């Protein structure tokens, strides 16, 4: 199975965009903005803050994905699905990759500094966590949860960017962390399905290798089963209204449909499940939350 969601062309810009799979920013950016939106129910939000959050999230994701590509370049070169990535095929050099990662890290820290002192204080910890994910398949069967917690930084960061503090009540940000972490971990299990044999033979760990295809898909269903109530709990604690809950209901339908696309022994529609449906799901939740905020 080849990778989708890549752009044609060999310009340096296109190579960098494909290097970090820039379109996949759509997965969690809406949740970063959901954190901003929820915080706006308590504290006024400026366009400057929103812009800085978008830049910070995009930079942090560039760091995470770029470091992942650097750390995994030897494995990617041996995997038929990934051998055409930019580093294995020589479209980008390792120094080019490193410079982009370092520049993105500097940009992330600068945006954190521009937001507030707590964001600046937490920025190195955030970068450490999202980059350490790239090594997690070497020592844990559950790298999907690590990735989930990495992307769950997005809504928490969006909230803190606006308020400069943890939420009150404290469980509010815990709820959205659980929602995003379980959502991401579930679809990352899907993403790992085509690599089960390669990962096992290469000594890499994942829930798919540990559990097998059928039980891993069941685990993804259980994780996504926790996503929806956690989203609902967050909306209740933040003070959203019925439009928000309508969005959560639509998200539940989208996740249910996604699980209809992927069956044990049939991964032919996995790309649609992984990218399109998950991008639609996150945009849907944010879109309905925005509608709720504006009405």
C-alpha positions as CSV (number, residue, x, y, z in Angstrom):
1,X,0.0,0.0,0.0
2,X,1.5,3.3,-1.1
3,X,1.2,6.5,0.8
4,X,-1.4,9.0,-0.2
5,X,-1.8,12.8,0.4
6,X,1.3,13.8,-1.4
7,X,1.8,16.6,-3.9
8,X,3.3,16.2,-7.3
9,X,6.4,18.1,-8.3
10,X,10.0,18.3,-7.2
11,X,10.5,21.9,-6.1
12,X,12.1,22.4,-2.8
13,X,8.8,23.7,-1.4
14,X,6.9,20.6,-2.5
15,X,9.5,18.3,-1.1
16,X,9.4,20.0,2.3
17,X,5.5,19.9,2.2
18,X,5.6,16.2,1.5
19,X,8.4,15.7,4.0
20,X,6.1,16.6,6.9
21,X,2.8,15.7,5.3
22,X,1.6,19.3,5.7
23,X,-2.1,18.5,4.8
24,X,-2.2,16.2,7.9
25,X,-2.2,19.4,9.9
26,X,-5.9,19.3,9.4
27,X,-6.1,16.4,11.9
28,X,-5.5,18.4,15.1
29,X,-5.3,22.1,14.2
30,X,-9.1,22.4,14.6
31,X,-8.7,21.0,18.2
32,X,-6.1,23.6,18.9
33,X,-8.6,26.2,17.8
34,X,-11.3,24.5,19.8
35,X,-9.2,25.2,22.9
36,X,-9.0,28.8,21.9
37,X,-12.8,28.9,21.3
38,X,-13.6,27.4,24.7
39,X,-11.3,29.8,26.4
40,X,-13.0,32.7,24.7
41,X,-16.1,31.9,26.7
42,X,-14.1,33.1,29.7
43,X,-11.4,35.5,28.3
44,X,-11.5,37.9,25.3
45,X,-9.5,36.5,22.4
46,X,-7.6,38.7,19.8
47,X,-6.8,37.8,16.2
48,X,-3.1,38.1,17.2
49,X,-3.5,35.2,19.7
50,X,-5.4,33.1,17.1
51,X,-2.6,33.7,14.6
52,X,0.1,32.8,17.0
53,X,-1.7,29.6,18.0
54,X,-1.9,28.5,14.4
55,X,1.8,29.2,13.8
56,X,2.8,27.5,17.1
57,X,0.8,24.4,16.3
58,X,2.1,24.2,12.7
59,X,5.7,24.7,13.9
60,X,5.4,22.0,16.6
61,X,3.9,19.5,14.2
62,X,6.7,20.3,11.8
63,X,9.2,19.5,14.5
64,X,7.5,16.3,15.5
65,X,7.0,15.0,11.9
66,X,10.5,16.1,10.7
67,X,12.2,14.5,13.6
68,X,10.2,11.3,13.0
69,X,11.3,11.2,9.4
70,X,14.9,11.7,10.5
71,X,14.8,9.1,13.2
72,X,13.0,6.5,11.0
73,X,14.8,7.1,7.7
74,X,16.6,3.7,7.8
75,X,13.4,1.8,8.5
76,X,11.5,3.9,5.9
77,X,14.1,3.0,3.3
78,X,13.4,-0.7,3.8
79,X,9.7,-0.5,4.0
80,X,8.0,-0.8,0.5
81,X,5.2,1.6,1.6
82,X,7.6,4.4,2.7
83,X,10.8,3.9,0.7
84,X,9.8,6.8,-1.6
85,X,9.7,9.3,1.2
86,X,12.0,12.3,0.8
87,X,15.0,11.1,2.9
88,X,15.2,7.5,1.8
89,X,15.1,8.5,-1.9
90,X,17.4,11.5,-1.5
91,X,15.0,14.2,-2.4
92,X,16.1,16.0,0.8
93,X,19.4,15.6,2.6
94,X,19.6,14.9,6.4
95,X,21.1,18.3,7.0
96,X,18.3,19.9,5.1
97,X,15.8,18.0,7.2
98,X,17.6,19.0,10.5
99,X,17.7,22.7,9.6
100,X,14.0,22.7,8.9
101,X,13.3,21.0,12.2
102,X,15.5,23.4,14.2
103,X,14.0,26.4,12.5
104,X,10.5,25.1,13.3
105,X,11.5,24.5,16.9
106,X,12.8,28.1,17.2
107,X,9.6,29.4,15.7
108,X,7.6,27.4,18.2
109,X,9.5,28.7,21.1
110,X,9.2,32.3,19.8
111,X,5.4,32.0,19.4
112,X,5.2,30.6,23.0
113,X,7.2,33.6,24.2
114,X,4.9,35.9,22.3
115,X,1.8,34.4,24.0
116,X,2.5,34.3,27.7
117,X,5.0,33.1,30.3
118,X,3.3,29.8,31.0
119,X,3.4,28.9,27.3
120,X,7.1,29.7,27.2
121,X,7.8,27.6,30.3
122,X,6.0,24.6,28.8
123,X,7.3,24.9,25.3
124,X,10.5,22.8,25.8
125,X,8.5,20.1,27.5
126,X,6.0,20.0,24.6
127,X,8.8,19.7,22.1
128,X,10.5,17.0,24.1
129,X,7.3,15.0,24.3
130,X,6.4,15.2,20.6
131,X,9.9,14.3,19.4
132,X,10.2,11.4,21.9
133,X,7.2,9.8,20.2
134,X,9.4,9.0,17.3
135,X,11.5,6.6,19.4
136,X,8.5,5.0,21.2
137,X,8.1,2.1,18.8
138,X,11.5,0.9,20.0
139,X,10.4,0.3,23.6
140,X,6.6,0.3,24.0
141,X,3.7,-1.6,22.4
142,X,1.5,1.5,22.7
143,X,3.1,4.3,20.6
144,X,-0.4,5.2,19.4
145,X,-1.3,6.5,22.9
146,X,2.0,8.5,23.0
147,X,1.0,10.1,19.7
148,X,-2.5,10.7,21.0
149,X,-1.1,12.6,24.0
150,X,1.2,14.5,21.7
151,X,-1.7,15.8,19.6
152,X,-3.7,16.4,22.8
153,X,-1.3,19.1,23.6
154,X,-3.1,21.1,20.9
155,X,-6.3,22.0,22.6
156,X,-4.6,22.4,26.0
157,X,-2.1,24.7,24.4
158,X,-4.9,26.7,22.7
159,X,-6.6,27.2,26.1
160,X,-3.4,28.2,27.9
161,X,-2.4,30.5,25.0
162,X,-5.6,32.5,25.7
163,X,-5.9,32.3,29.5
164,X,-2.2,31.9,30.6
165,X,-3.3,29.3,33.1
166,X,-4.8,25.8,33.5
167,X,-8.6,25.5,33.3
168,X,-11.0,25.9,36.2
169,X,-12.4,23.3,36.8
170,X,-9.1,21.4,36.3
171,X,-10.9,18.4,34.8
172,X,-12.0,20.4,31.8
173,X,-8.6,20.2,30.0
174,X,-8.3,16.6,31.2
175,X,-11.5,15.8,29.3
176,X,-10.4,17.3,26.0
177,X,-7.0,15.6,26.5
178,X,-8.8,12.2,26.8
179,X,-11.0,13.0,23.8
180,X,-8.1,13.9,21.5
181,X,-5.7,11.3,22.8
182,X,-8.2,8.4,22.2
183,X,-9.3,9.8,18.9
184,X,-5.7,10.0,17.6
185,X,-4.6,6.7,19.1
186,X,-7.5,5.0,17.4
187,X,-6.8,6.2,14.0
188,X,-3.1,5.7,14.4
189,X,-3.8,2.0,15.0
190,X,-5.5,2.0,11.6
191,X,-2.4,3.7,10.1
192,X,-0.2,0.9,11.6
193,X,-2.2,-1.9,10.1
194,X,-0.4,-2.1,6.7
195,X,3.0,-2.2,8.5
196,X,2.3,-5.1,10.8
197,X,4.6,-7.6,9.1
198,X,7.3,-5.1,8.5
199,X,7.3,-3.8,12.0
200,X,7.3,-7.3,13.5
201,X,10.2,-8.4,11.3
202,X,12.1,-5.2,12.1
203,X,11.7,-5.4,15.9
204,X,9.4,-2.4,16.0
205,X,6.5,-2.4,18.4
206,X,2.9,-1.4,18.0
207,X,-0.6,-2.5,19.2
208,X,-1.1,-4.1,15.8
209,X,2.1,-6.2,16.3
210,X,1.1,-7.1,19.9
211,X,-2.5,-7.8,19.4
212,X,-2.9,-8.8,15.7
213,X,-5.1,-7.2,13.1
214,X,-8.6,-8.1,14.5
215,X,-7.9,-7.2,18.1
216,X,-6.1,-4.0,17.2
217,X,-9.1,-2.9,15.2
218,X,-11.3,-3.7,18.2
219,X,-9.0,-1.6,20.4
220,X,-9.4,1.3,18.0
221,X,-13.2,1.0,18.3
222,X,-12.9,1.0,22.1
223,X,-10.7,4.1,22.0
224,X,-13.0,5.9,19.7
225,X,-15.9,4.9,22.0
226,X,-14.2,7.0,24.7
227,X,-13.7,9.9,22.4
228,X,-17.3,11.0,22.1
229,X,-18.3,11.1,25.8
230,X,-15.1,12.9,26.5
231,X,-15.9,15.5,23.9
232,X,-19.4,15.9,25.3
233,X,-18.0,16.3,28.9
234,X,-15.6,19.0,27.6
235,X,-18.5,20.9,26.0
236,X,-20.6,20.8,29.1
237,X,-17.7,22.0,31.3
238,X,-16.8,24.7,28.9
239,X,-20.3,26.0,28.6
240,X,-21.1,25.2,24.9
241,X,-24.7,24.8,23.8
242,X,-26.8,22.6,21.6
243,X,-24.9,23.3,18.3
244,X,-21.8,21.9,19.9
245,X,-23.5,18.7,20.9
246,X,-24.9,18.4,17.4
247,X,-21.3,18.6,16.1
248,X,-20.3,15.8,18.6
249,X,-23.2,13.7,17.3
250,X,-22.1,14.2,13.7
251,X,-18.5,13.3,14.8
252,X,-19.9,10.1,16.3
253,X,-21.5,9.2,13.0
254,X,-18.3,10.0,11.1
255,X,-16.2,7.7,13.5
256,X,-18.8,4.9,13.1
257,X,-18.6,5.2,9.3
258,X,-14.8,5.2,9.5
259,X,-14.9,1.9,11.3
260,X,-17.1,0.5,8.5
261,X,-14.3,1.3,6.0
262,X,-11.7,-0.8,7.7
263,X,-12.2,-4.5,8.2
264,X,-9.8,-7.3,9.3
265,X,-8.3,-8.6,6.0
266,X,-9.6,-5.7,4.0
267,X,-7.5,-2.5,4.1
268,X,-8.4,-1.3,0.6
269,X,-10.3,1.8,1.9
270,X,-7.8,2.6,4.7
271,X,-6.6,5.9,3.1
272,X,-10.1,7.3,3.1
273,X,-10.6,6.2,6.7
274,X,-7.3,7.6,7.8
275,X,-7.1,11.0,6.2
276,X,-10.4,12.1,4.8
277,X,-12.7,11.0,7.6
278,X,-10.5,12.1,10.4
279,X,-9.9,15.5,8.8
280,X,-13.6,15.9,8.4
281,X,-14.3,14.8,11.9
282,X,-12.0,17.4,13.6
283,X,-13.2,20.2,11.3
284,X,-16.8,19.2,12.1
285,X,-16.4,19.4,15.8
286,X,-14.7,22.8,15.6
287,X,-17.2,24.1,13.0
288,X,-20.2,23.3,15.1
289,X,-18.5,24.7,18.2
290,X,-17.8,27.9,16.3
291,X,-21.4,28.1,15.2
292,X,-22.5,27.6,18.8
293,X,-20.2,30.4,19.9
294,X,-21.5,32.8,17.3
295,X,-25.2,32.2,17.9
